[in-house]
């Protein structure tokens, strides 16, 4: 594959030589790996850079590297002969579907990646539905065809069934299929007899140029653009990003920024950039169809930029509504301000205001001294909380609450389609646990090659909270779960409490091995010896349904008597350390999670045990 490396630095591509394409798929089906391969093969890296560059180049966010998922959509571009291909790498997890919705409007086509072994998955259905609604030209790429035991025909049939279910018009049933091993940088326009031949993406790139239409619009008409993304750096400030829908844009051109409420602000394009690989290249002019990044415009996602004399805004981005909310407020525990410097309600509010500029799936409302923060799911909210924590913020959060709808006087709750893949020996565990949560089994089938069973359930979002932790524990980590919102249905009666009671510290102090040895017989401990705890802090999970007050700070009394039995070595089971998402799953309505840069602490909302008993009697 030959790159167009002899083009001028400020080369301005004509509209018919531009292709804007989104990469969409279920999580872990190879989107980011494909983009990395295109970047490496395009000639944008020098030889030594290509060898030194890490895998998953596009996943630059720390949490993306740690979690192994794409969280934010990113733009890049590759060049092939006389064509420029702008690529939008989108997240595959349903919780970050807002990233897909806000960026997919910049593309005219998309590559739908499907794992050759797993086939279409829940998020595959969601992202394909969004692509077809936006009338994108879909190119199917069946990836990981080198996996043992793949059944290509079965996967192709499942993809065809998915298209039949989702197409908006008959033309969308006609799509091209490619086959790939993105990890090795290989793609074919037919199923290969030998996977060791054709060691590049040239066939796929040719297919993109041929199948994906160029951007529509007239470069001679007045300028018009919808802001679909934002970026920041410490030197230039804010970048507003979008595809030029009509007209052309010149350096220092005066523009009108149009808000969703139709109010306007006079702005100027102080600087214009386009993507070239991982770099921003400054340009003087861009034509219709190009994805540009503009400095000098204090806009938000969903705002329109128009010609100064022709104010014709575009329709704002339509988004799915949030499904979960949490209370987020300043830390009120006895350990407040010990570990974090940013702990006031004002500081937290300012940070959340910045978050909603770029994370359009998040909603923030004042709630007492804190805020009600709404998002698409536990992972979506968990990533935000972890980001705040790493930036030095100290705060507390409540249990996730499901956001219901009211239509015609009837309260409706979100229902999710849940896919579970588990080792066949744990079939009974899955059936029992999902039965407790009033889930409806839609489908169950075995995959003999992997000795696993797959379940498809319908379950309310309210009843799915905390399920992942329970299943991971009961299957010894041998479970994979995926879900997405399928519909809304009338609110059902609440479930009885599923989780056991909490072990609660009876007094403040430093935990001792002597006390912990006695306490570990009462349940599973979350703290070890020599840790500071306070009265009302949750230090473990009880063996019983009721909460239990315990003293883990009591020291052994010294005496002048010695015996072989009393002076034996203390044997302690290592404490269970919960992640942030596991803590969110754990807490009940009367509990809080204290989050600091150094610690995660579970606690009761009311720390005083006497007041807590009075509240429980009401």
Secondary structure as UniProt FT lines:
FT   TURN            5..6
FT   TURN            9..10
FT   HELIX           15..17
FT   STRAND          18..25
FT   TURN            27..28
FT   HELIX           31..41
FT   TURN            42..43
FT   HELIX           47..52
FT   TURN            57..58
FT   HELIX           62..67
FT   STRAND          74..80
FT   TURN            81..82
FT   STRAND          83..89
FT   HELIX           94..96
FT   HELIX           97..103
FT   HELIX           104..106
FT   STRAND          109..115
FT   TURN            116..118
FT   HELIX           122..133
FT   TURN            134..135
FT   STRAND          137..143
FT   TURN            145..146
FT   TURN            148..149
FT   HELIX           152..166
FT   HELIX           170..173
FT   STRAND          176..181
FT   HELIX           182..184
FT   STRAND          186..188
FT   TURN            195..196
FT   HELIX           202..211
FT   TURN            219..220
FT   STRAND          224..226
FT   STRAND          229..233
FT   TURN            234..236
FT   STRAND          237..246
FT   STRAND          249..250
FT   TURN            251..252
FT   STRAND          254..258
FT   TURN            260..261
FT   STRAND          264..268
FT   STRAND          271..276
FT   TURN            277..278
FT   STRAND          279..283
FT   STRAND          285..286
FT   TURN            288..289
FT   STRAND          291..295
FT   TURN            301..302
FT   STRAND          304..307
FT   TURN            308..309
FT   STRAND          324..330
FT   TURN            334..337
FT   HELIX           345..358
FT   TURN            360..361
FT   STRAND          363..367
FT   TURN            368..369
FT   STRAND          370..375
FT   HELIX           378..390
FT   TURN            391..392
FT   STRAND          395..397
FT   STRAND          401..402
FT   STRAND          405..407
FT   TURN            408..409
FT   STRAND          410..423
FT   HELIX           424..426
FT   HELIX           427..436
FT   TURN            437..438
FT   STRAND          440..447
FT   TURN            448..451
FT   STRAND          452..460
FT   HELIX           461..464
FT   TURN            465..466
FT   HELIX           467..474
FT   TURN            475..477
FT   STRAND          479..490
FT   STRAND          502..505
FT   STRAND          509..510
FT   HELIX           513..519
FT   TURN            520..521
FT   STRAND          523..525
FT   TURN            529..530
FT   STRAND          532..533
FT   TURN            535..536
FT   STRAND          537..542
FT   STRAND          548..550
FT   TURN            564..567
FT   HELIX           580..586
FT   TURN            589..590
FT   STRAND          591..595
FT   STRAND          600..604
FT   HELIX           609..617
//
